[in-house]
Amino acid sequence: TGPMYSECLGTLLRITLSAEYFKDKYLSFSVVDQSGIAWELDEAMASQCGYTVTYSNWSNVEFRASALSCHSRLEEDVFTVTLQIKASHTPDMKNATTHLKSASCHYGPWRPRELLCESNYMEVSVRRNIPQTGKDFIQDEHEDWTLAFPEAKQREASIWQTVFHQPEEKKALLVSDAWSAGYGLNTTDTRVLLRIPYTAPQLQLVEVDLCLQAQGITFAAVRSSTFYKQQWMILVVDTAVACPVDGVDYVNGTIIWTFPKYVQSLSVGVPSFKDVLVEVGVDLHKLSAKEMASRKYVLLNDLNAITMKVPIGAEGGYYKTSVSSGQHGAKYTINLFLEHQWEDNKWGLTKHTVIKTVETPFEHVKLAITNNLNLSGRLMNVTVGTFLPDVELVNLTVEGAPVAVPEAVQHGYLTYEIRYANGSKAYVIQVPFDAPSIKKEYLRADMRAYTLNVTLAFIIHPKSETFAVPVITVSAVNDAVLPSARGFCDRRNLHLIITRGNVDQNWLPFISDWHLTPEAAQKYNYSLRDNSTHLAISVPFLSSHVSYEDFHTSGIKASLHLTLKDGISLANRKDFSVACRFSPSELIQCLPNGTVVITAIKLVGDADLDTSLFVLRDRQCKPSLVTERTATFKFNVNTCGTSRKFDDTAMSYENDVLYYRPGSDTPVYRLKFACWYAIKQTVDVQYESKKNPPPSIKTGFGSLALSLKLFKENSYSEPYQELEYPVVKYLQEALYFEVELLQPKDVRLELNLDNCWATNSQSQDSLPQWPILINGCENSQDSYRTVFHEVNYSLRVRFPQHLKRFEVRMFTFVQGSTLLQE
């Protein structure tokens, strides 16, 4: 049949366009007249000229033409219509292809009066009888016409006019005025036709009462008379027409269409009538009693009305997709028609044909979302459906961004259709587990949850309605690999190395409630290395985040506890720890000059002790450095209540670190410590007498490792990191420098700075230069002289004599009044 095929259905010609051939194309319809001129159809012209364009059974397009349409060619009992269709992929109809379809239909015999109720217009055609006139006929005067027919005297005499009978008045329209108002008028040798759109101003809504029913059936009705002037007489033709606009009910899953037999506006002056024929059908095809029974249709023909009952969902109709408040659903649609013929003493035989498209109310249809997990292929395989054939998937919203179906594969989404035997279909979405948009979440043990969260956008053909279906599926898969760890210690540090799994990419390291970031680790002088496979942390034995579990002469048991927490909920995911014993000698330094540095530690069971309240025997001696778990004292052996003892070879100094609760003289914490110094020591000395030899330092050569750092504040707690360079400062703003001797770690060495200078480039020998330190002293010619800062012992600074700190004001190099560099 090709892209179009035609059918002759009584007084109608139907041309059906193939949905598959014209899919996704914009269409333009024109009717070609006998002169070859193509008249493009719009809604107004179609209803005026007897054409109807509808969409049937999902996406098929139907064109229907009345036998007496404006451009049909009538030859005896055959009418011919030529249809031109333009199809384009763009709405501007560029590069459109043109299709012509000409079809002829035989019709006959005509009934004296035929009424047609189409979906967009009403049509009445009646037989007209033209009497013969004699050769001696004399035309009457014009005034005689207006006196004989007062309905037409408001207009000049014409050969054709129509008078509309309305309750308040009668209105006469000439042919030209009627056409301008949207009415269709036509005449043949034997018939007069009036076509009225449902939007016509003269249309009235009337209620036709039915016995035993509380509410009548509403009809759109027009009462009109058409005047035709033929030589010595005017012929008056009754062109009244009425079509039902309701009469459909839905009861217990059944469509009930009730059609009254007697409509007053069609039966003026008719005392009685007799049924001749009642036929019904679907899609303009009449059904036999056997066919109706097989479809469970029921036809009732009683005295006053014709009733047709059709089960919702029965053969002959179809479901089409619908949307209500954004929800997906369906409506059942069936194109019924009824043909009623009756006889009366005024018209003889009347045929009334009614085309009635019935659409049931919206019914929500729940869509099934099925996740058929493909573990071997590591694919999420989701089926969404079922849908009717009029639905098409157009895009997916992935991570908040809409993606057209052809482009979705670039985001890891493969989509395809599944078609079923009954014409319905479903859509399948396949996504790899490792697609960026798939959310992965650790559940428990070795189980991970994969979450697909995508919104599917659909379009409904042919009306282009849209709706969206959110698809959220969660799949639990036993493929979780948890992180593991190993720990060890050296003489001064605790080390923990964590091997990453596949679930902890967003887990954060915490020590207690302290988030361990690179910046935080730097602040406490911890070593932290983190990459995609390992997390390694090294913490000094004496630090704020080490727990001390017990203390014996054999050693101090210290432990480091690290927890990985969920990056969003901060829920604990995995705990790790390392514990080692350290020598008690790590807590004390006995310096040759009689200075003692002792660090007291708070054990796990002493959580309520305030380390800032630790004291020595002399309670006036308080710690010089305090952390949450340690208190460090620095004092001379001859102070703070230190006792001294002698034996044959050594002299010892003893003291205690104590903690007293308020109001008590009994300590609840005691840490005893002692320093021993040798009394007798034999040293071989070679002595040569010289007169007052001047003091001197012998110059030598060796390998020294030094570092120069720039700090943010004069507390020297946070240096600038490599990524923060270059550092921007304003003129005269303070710069805090620290120079440290890194190697060798010899307590007998002391770092002294000789010369320090600034250059205009990274080369230390480039010019110009400006001296900051000269022979270990500030530059006396500098307007803002260098300031030295004292270096004290701390957890970070074990050997103060190995560091020098100084402050310089920001300056720039100039030549004359010109800056050499900004």
Summary of the structure (lengths in Angstrom):
residues: 822
radius of gyration: 51.9
end to end distance: 83.7
largest distance: 178.2
contacts: 2274
relative contact order: 0.05
helix: 7%
strand: 51%
